[in-house]
Amino acid sequence: MSSINASGCVKHLLIASGLLLAVIGYALVQNWDAFSLMFDNMTAMGEGAAQAEALRTPADLVDYLAAHPEQVSLVAYDLGAEEEGIFYQADTLRPLANVPDVLLLAAYARQTDAGRLDPDRHVALDSIAVYALPGAGESRHQRARTQWRAAGYVGADSTVALRHLVDGAIRYNDAAAADWLMRTVGSARLQRATEALGLARSEPPLPSSGMQLVWSRHDQAVPPSARIDTLRVMHRPAIVERAYRQVERLRRDTAFRRLERERLARHGSGLSLRQQRTLARQTVPRGTAAEYAKLLERVVTGTFATPGVAERMRAHLERSVANDSVVTTIEAVGSKGGAMPGLISFAGYARRADAAPPRIVVLFVEQVPMAVLYHLMQTGLDKGLQLRLLGDDAFFREVRAQLTPLGGAATPRD
């Protein structure tokens, strides 16, 4: 009797296992794209795992920079002592995350200084939220709104002053606020402002929501690989035009906006980390560390067309450093930085309390392995390196000595 029961249990177990495998198989077939994307992202996160494990201190990160000159640009110097600075791959054009928004801030400051924009103008929150697509953009916008409300900046009519909107774009990396401002300033004016600043090679920022829709939309039938191939050969003006056209569509077409929000909320962009890294490298604005260093030098010294432009920029860029900070010699830091798959970008300067001249540090890294990028985002090691370079003279000299034999120190060209 017991053998019969055992046989029956085995039969039921086999049937149950077969049904389970059938369900799993059906789920895989029905959701193959999602499973494939998940598997690809899991393998991508293993890229550079050994390198990430070796990164424990800022000095370790300097070793990584020295070993990958094809990926890294670093410019760092004290004003008036450029000949003793660090100029490591300074003129290499690299794709950037968030740093080009400094050019948007410059364009805003110039138009405000000229009286064409009123920093006290009130902007409806709903008109900004149009550009906050589900995902990182929406969460950053919500954080900015939380900051505005906590500070009492949001009026009873759900509006915020333009100067606070600019703060959201620059201080809190609110891409929706930046997109609103880009559309208001306009692509042509932004390009002209960039040229007027003397940046011969660096490119103005592009609206984040527009670029997201250039990369992926609900009404795109071609696979991501085909879109990547198309964008790879597309000239820069065509990419810019596409991005701004998508911004207008997002603003005007409520049905399109609703479908995009639903798609992103349910399924995400449908792009793997590797695909996002490739698209970022091909399409985001590029710049050189040398040009951004010179731009920050003009900000900190007030040598723009009028002192008022630099003053307005400093008001949005600078943050005081707490007295209990590890970097005790720094009074204030003015900076803009960000990261996205494959990219880490930082451009900043430090005002120091010991009467030392301001110090400028610009660090651009591309083609960052995903494990290394994730490790840096989790540990903040890249930010630790930036602060050490800005405020630690002994560390600065050590980095200069290490990178100089690799072409890391030379008098910059004017």
C-alpha positions as CSV (number, residue, x, y, z in Angstrom):
1,M,0.0,0.0,0.0
2,S,2.8,2.3,0.9
3,S,4.5,1.7,-2.5
4,I,1.3,2.6,-4.3
5,N,1.0,5.8,-2.3
6,A,4.7,6.6,-3.0
7,S,4.1,5.9,-6.7
8,G,1.1,8.2,-6.7
9,C,3.1,11.0,-5.0
10,V,5.8,10.7,-7.5
11,K,3.3,10.9,-10.3
12,H,1.7,14.0,-8.8
13,L,5.1,15.5,-8.2
14,L,6.1,15.0,-11.8
15,I,2.8,16.4,-13.1
16,A,3.2,19.4,-10.8
17,S,6.8,19.9,-11.9
18,G,5.7,19.7,-15.6
19,L,3.0,22.2,-15.0
20,L,5.5,24.5,-13.3
21,L,8.0,24.3,-16.1
22,A,5.2,24.9,-18.6
23,V,4.1,28.1,-16.7
24,I,7.7,29.2,-16.5
25,G,8.2,28.5,-20.2
26,Y,5.0,30.4,-21.1
27,A,6.1,33.3,-18.9
28,L,9.5,33.4,-20.6
29,V,8.0,33.4,-24.0
30,Q,5.4,36.1,-23.1
31,N,8.0,38.3,-21.4
32,W,11.1,37.4,-23.3
33,D,12.1,41.1,-23.8
34,A,11.9,41.8,-20.1
35,F,13.8,38.7,-19.1
36,S,16.5,39.3,-21.8
37,L,16.9,42.9,-20.6
38,M,17.2,41.8,-17.0
39,F,19.8,39.2,-17.9
40,D,21.8,41.7,-20.0
41,N,21.7,44.2,-17.1
42,M,22.9,41.6,-14.6
43,T,25.9,40.7,-16.8
44,A,26.6,44.3,-17.5
45,M,26.8,45.0,-13.7
46,G,29.7,42.5,-13.6
47,E,31.8,44.5,-16.0
48,G,34.9,45.8,-14.2
49,A,34.1,44.0,-10.9
50,A,37.8,43.4,-10.1
51,Q,38.6,47.0,-10.8
52,A,35.8,48.1,-8.6
53,E,37.0,45.9,-5.8
54,A,40.4,47.6,-5.9
55,L,38.9,51.1,-5.5
56,R,39.1,51.8,-1.7
57,T,40.5,55.3,-1.4
58,P,40.8,58.4,-3.5
59,A,44.5,57.4,-4.2
60,D,43.2,54.1,-5.7
61,L,40.9,56.1,-8.0
62,V,43.9,58.2,-9.1
63,D,45.6,54.9,-10.0
64,Y,42.6,54.0,-12.1
65,L,42.7,57.4,-13.9
66,A,46.4,57.0,-14.6
67,A,45.8,53.6,-16.1
68,H,43.0,54.7,-18.4
69,P,44.1,57.9,-20.2
70,E,41.8,57.1,-23.1
71,Q,38.8,57.4,-20.7
72,V,39.9,60.3,-18.5
73,S,40.4,64.1,-18.6
74,L,41.5,66.0,-15.5
75,V,42.3,69.7,-15.2
76,A,43.2,71.2,-11.8
77,Y,45.0,74.4,-10.9
78,D,45.1,77.4,-8.6
79,L,44.3,80.7,-10.3
80,G,47.6,82.4,-11.1
81,A,49.6,79.2,-10.8
82,E,48.5,77.3,-13.9
83,E,52.1,76.2,-14.7
84,E,51.9,74.1,-11.5
85,G,48.6,72.6,-12.3
86,I,47.4,69.2,-13.7
87,F,46.4,69.0,-17.4
88,Y,45.7,65.4,-18.1
89,Q,44.1,64.8,-21.5
90,A,42.8,68.3,-21.1
91,D,41.8,68.9,-24.7
92,T,40.1,65.6,-25.4
93,L,36.4,66.0,-26.4
94,R,34.3,63.8,-24.1
95,P,30.5,63.2,-23.6
96,L,29.3,64.8,-20.4
97,A,26.5,64.3,-17.9
98,N,24.8,67.4,-16.4
99,V,28.0,69.7,-16.6
100,P,26.8,71.4,-19.8
101,D,23.9,72.9,-17.8
102,V,26.6,75.4,-16.7
103,L,26.2,76.9,-20.2
104,L,22.4,77.0,-19.7
105,L,23.0,78.9,-16.4
106,A,25.4,81.3,-18.3
107,A,22.7,81.9,-21.0
108,Y,20.1,82.6,-18.3
109,A,22.4,84.9,-16.4
110,R,23.2,86.9,-19.6
111,Q,19.5,87.3,-20.5
112,T,18.6,88.2,-16.9
113,D,21.4,90.7,-16.7
114,A,20.2,92.2,-20.0
115,G,16.6,92.5,-18.7
116,R,15.2,89.9,-21.1
117,L,14.3,87.4,-18.3
118,D,12.9,88.4,-14.9
119,P,14.1,86.1,-12.1
120,D,11.0,87.1,-10.1
121,R,8.6,85.9,-12.8
122,H,6.4,83.1,-11.5
123,V,6.2,79.8,-13.3
124,A,3.4,77.2,-12.9
125,L,4.6,74.0,-11.4
126,D,2.4,72.0,-13.8
127,S,4.2,73.6,-16.8
128,I,7.5,72.2,-15.4
129,A,6.1,68.8,-14.5
130,V,5.3,68.2,-18.2
131,Y,9.0,67.4,-18.8
132,A,9.3,65.1,-15.7
133,L,9.0,61.7,-17.2
134,P,8.7,58.6,-15.0
135,G,12.0,57.3,-13.7
136,A,15.0,59.3,-12.5
137,G,13.7,62.6,-14.0
138,E,10.4,62.4,-12.2
139,S,12.0,61.5,-8.8
140,R,14.6,64.4,-9.1
141,H,11.8,66.8,-9.9
142,Q,9.8,65.7,-6.9
143,R,12.8,66.3,-4.7
144,A,13.1,69.8,-6.1
145,R,9.5,70.5,-5.4
146,T,9.9,69.2,-1.9
147,Q,12.8,71.6,-1.4
148,W,10.8,74.5,-2.8
149,R,7.8,73.8,-0.6
150,A,10.0,73.3,2.5
151,A,11.6,76.7,1.8
152,G,8.2,78.4,1.3
153,Y,8.9,79.2,-2.4
154,V,5.7,77.7,-3.8
155,G,2.9,80.2,-3.9
156,A,-0.8,79.6,-3.2
157,D,-1.3,79.5,-7.0
158,S,1.2,76.6,-7.3
159,T,3.9,78.7,-8.9
160,V,7.6,79.2,-8.2
161,A,9.8,82.1,-9.0
162,L,12.1,81.7,-12.0
163,R,15.3,82.1,-9.8
164,H,14.1,79.1,-7.7
165,L,13.4,77.1,-10.8
166,V,17.0,77.7,-11.9
167,D,18.2,76.7,-8.5
168,G,16.3,73.4,-8.9
169,A,18.0,72.8,-12.3
170,I,21.5,73.6,-11.1
171,R,21.6,72.5,-7.4
172,Y,19.3,69.6,-7.5
173,N,19.8,68.3,-11.0
174,D,16.1,68.7,-11.8
175,A,16.1,67.9,-15.5
176,A,12.5,69.0,-15.9
177,A,13.3,72.5,-14.6
178,A,16.4,72.5,-16.9
179,D,14.2,71.5,-19.9
180,W,11.7,74.2,-19.1
181,L,14.5,76.8,-19.0
182,M,16.1,75.4,-22.2
183,R,12.9,75.7,-24.1
184,T,12.4,79.3,-22.8
185,V,15.9,80.4,-23.7
186,G,15.7,78.5,-27.0
187,S,18.2,76.3,-28.9
188,A,19.5,79.1,-31.1
189,R,20.2,81.6,-28.2
190,L,21.8,78.8,-26.2
191,Q,24.1,78.0,-29.1
192,R,25.0,81.7,-29.5
193,A,25.6,82.1,-25.8
194,T,28.0,79.1,-25.8
195,E,29.9,80.6,-28.7
196,A,30.0,84.0,-27.0
197,L,31.7,82.4,-24.0
198,G,34.6,81.3,-26.2
199,L,33.9,77.6,-26.1
200,A,35.1,76.6,-29.5
201,R,34.5,72.9,-29.2
202,S,32.2,72.3,-26.2
203,E,28.5,71.9,-27.0
204,P,25.4,73.4,-25.2
205,P,23.1,71.1,-23.2
206,L,20.1,69.3,-24.7
207,P,16.7,68.8,-23.0
208,S,16.8,65.6,-21.1
209,S,13.2,64.6,-21.8
210,G,13.7,65.3,-25.5
211,M,16.8,63.1,-25.6
212,Q,15.0,60.3,-23.7
213,L,12.3,60.3,-26.4
214,V,14.9,60.4,-29.1
215,W,16.4,57.2,-27.6
216,S,13.1,55.5,-27.0
217,R,9.3,56.1,-27.6
218,H,6.1,54.1,-27.6
219,D,5.6,54.8,-31.3
220,Q,9.0,53.6,-32.4
221,A,8.7,50.2,-34.1
222,V,12.4,49.6,-34.9
223,P,14.5,47.8,-32.3
224,P,17.0,49.7,-30.1
225,S,20.0,48.3,-32.1
226,A,18.6,50.0,-35.3
227,R,18.0,53.3,-33.4
228,I,21.6,53.2,-32.2
229,D,22.9,52.7,-35.7
230,T,20.8,55.6,-37.0
231,L,22.0,58.0,-34.2
232,R,25.6,56.9,-34.6
233,V,25.8,58.5,-38.1
234,M,23.4,61.4,-37.5
235,H,25.0,64.9,-37.5
236,R,24.8,67.0,-34.4
237,P,22.4,69.6,-35.7
238,A,19.9,66.8,-36.6
239,I,20.1,65.3,-33.1
240,V,19.5,68.8,-31.6
241,E,16.6,69.4,-33.8
242,R,15.0,66.0,-32.9
243,A,15.4,66.6,-29.2
244,Y,13.7,70.0,-29.2
245,R,11.0,68.6,-31.5
246,Q,10.2,65.9,-29.0
247,V,10.1,68.5,-26.2
248,E,7.5,70.5,-28.1
249,R,5.5,67.3,-28.8
250,L,5.6,66.4,-25.1
251,R,4.4,69.8,-24.2
252,R,1.6,70.2,-26.7
253,D,0.3,66.6,-27.3
254,T,-1.5,65.5,-24.2
255,A,-2.4,62.1,-25.7
256,F,1.3,61.4,-26.6
257,R,2.4,62.5,-23.2
258,R,-0.1,60.2,-21.4
259,L,1.0,57.2,-23.5
260,E,4.7,57.9,-22.8
261,R,4.1,58.2,-19.1
262,E,2.1,55.0,-19.1
263,R,4.8,53.1,-21.0
264,L,7.7,54.4,-18.9
265,A,5.8,53.7,-15.6
266,R,4.9,50.2,-16.6
267,H,7.9,49.0,-18.6
268,G,10.7,51.6,-18.4
269,S,12.6,52.7,-21.4
270,G,13.2,49.2,-22.7
271,L,16.9,50.0,-23.1
272,S,19.6,48.0,-21.4
273,L,22.4,49.6,-19.4
274,R,24.8,48.9,-22.3
275,Q,22.5,50.4,-24.8
276,Q,22.1,53.5,-22.6
277,R,25.8,53.8,-22.3
278,T,26.2,53.6,-26.1
279,L,23.5,56.1,-26.7
280,A,24.9,58.5,-24.1
281,R,28.3,58.3,-25.7
282,Q,26.9,59.0,-29.2
283,T,24.3,61.7,-28.4
284,V,24.9,63.7,-25.2
285,P,26.7,67.1,-25.4
286,R,30.5,66.9,-25.4
287,G,33.1,69.2,-24.0
288,T,36.8,69.5,-23.0
289,A,38.1,69.8,-19.5
290,A,40.3,72.7,-20.6
291,E,37.4,74.8,-21.9
292,Y,35.3,74.2,-18.8
293,A,38.2,75.1,-16.6
294,K,38.6,78.4,-18.4
295,L,34.8,79.0,-18.1
296,L,34.9,78.5,-14.4
297,E,37.9,80.8,-14.1
298,R,35.7,83.5,-15.6
299,V,32.9,82.7,-13.2
300,V,35.1,82.9,-10.1
301,T,37.0,86.0,-11.2
302,G,33.9,87.8,-12.5
303,T,35.5,88.4,-15.9
304,F,32.3,88.0,-18.1
305,A,30.9,90.7,-20.2
306,T,29.5,92.2,-17.0
307,P,30.3,91.3,-13.4
308,G,26.6,90.8,-12.9
309,V,26.6,87.7,-15.0
310,A,29.3,86.0,-13.0
311,E,27.6,87.0,-9.8
312,R,24.3,85.5,-10.8
313,M,26.1,82.3,-11.8
314,R,28.0,82.0,-8.5
315,A,24.7,82.5,-6.6
316,H,23.4,79.3,-8.2
317,L,26.6,77.3,-8.3
318,E,28.1,77.9,-4.9
319,R,27.5,76.1,-1.6
320,S,29.2,76.9,1.7
321,V,31.2,74.0,3.3
322,A,30.3,73.1,6.8
323,N,33.0,73.9,9.5
324,D,33.1,70.3,10.5
325,S,33.9,69.1,7.0
326,V,37.0,67.0,6.4
327,V,38.2,69.7,4.0
328,T,38.6,72.5,6.5
329,T,40.4,74.9,4.2
330,I,37.4,75.3,1.9
331,E,34.8,78.0,2.5
332,A,32.6,77.4,-0.5
333,V,32.4,75.2,-3.5
334,G,30.8,76.1,-6.8
335,S,30.2,73.0,-8.9
336,K,28.1,71.1,-11.4
337,G,28.3,67.3,-11.9
338,G,26.5,64.2,-12.7
339,A,26.6,60.6,-13.9
340,M,24.8,58.3,-16.3
341,P,25.7,54.9,-17.7
342,G,29.3,55.0,-18.7
343,L,29.9,58.7,-17.7
344,I,31.0,60.6,-14.7
345,S,31.4,64.4,-15.0
346,F,32.4,67.2,-12.6
347,A,33.4,70.8,-13.0
348,G,33.9,73.0,-9.9
349,Y,36.0,75.5,-8.0
350,A,36.8,76.1,-4.4
351,R,37.1,79.3,-2.5
352,R,39.4,78.8,0.4
353,A,39.5,80.3,3.9
354,D,43.3,80.6,4.2
355,A,43.7,83.4,1.6
356,A,44.9,80.9,-1.0
357,P,43.7,81.6,-4.5
358,P,40.6,79.7,-5.8
359,R,41.3,76.3,-7.1
360,I,39.6,74.8,-10.2
361,V,39.0,71.1,-10.7
362,V,37.4,69.5,-13.8
363,L,37.1,65.7,-14.1
364,F,35.5,63.9,-17.0
365,V,35.4,60.1,-17.3
366,E,33.8,58.1,-20.0
367,Q,33.4,54.4,-20.9
368,V,33.3,53.6,-17.2
369,P,32.6,49.9,-16.6
370,M,29.2,49.4,-14.9
371,A,30.6,47.7,-11.7
372,V,33.0,50.6,-11.3
373,L,30.3,53.2,-11.9
374,Y,27.9,51.5,-9.4
375,H,30.7,51.3,-6.8
376,L,31.6,55.0,-7.1
377,M,27.9,56.0,-6.9
378,Q,27.5,53.8,-3.8
379,T,30.6,54.9,-2.0
380,G,30.9,58.5,-3.2
381,L,34.6,57.9,-3.8
382,D,34.6,60.1,-6.9
383,K,33.3,63.0,-4.8
384,G,35.9,62.3,-2.2
385,L,38.6,62.6,-4.9
386,Q,37.1,65.9,-6.1
387,L,37.1,67.4,-2.6
388,R,40.7,66.2,-1.9
389,L,41.8,67.8,-5.1
390,L,40.0,71.0,-4.3
391,G,41.2,71.4,-0.7
392,D,44.2,69.1,0.1
393,D,47.4,70.7,-1.2
394,A,49.6,67.7,-0.3
395,F,47.2,65.3,-2.1
396,F,47.1,67.7,-5.1
397,R,50.9,67.6,-5.4
398,E,50.9,63.8,-5.2
399,V,48.4,63.5,-8.0
400,R,50.3,66.0,-10.1
401,A,53.6,64.1,-9.5
402,Q,51.8,60.8,-10.6
403,L,50.2,62.2,-13.7
404,T,53.0,64.5,-14.9
405,P,55.0,61.7,-16.5
406,L,51.9,60.7,-18.4
407,G,51.3,64.1,-19.9
408,G,49.4,65.3,-16.8
409,A,51.0,68.8,-16.4
410,A,51.6,71.5,-18.9
411,T,51.0,75.2,-19.2
412,P,47.5,75.6,-20.6
413,R,46.9,77.4,-23.9
414,D,45.0,80.6,-23.8
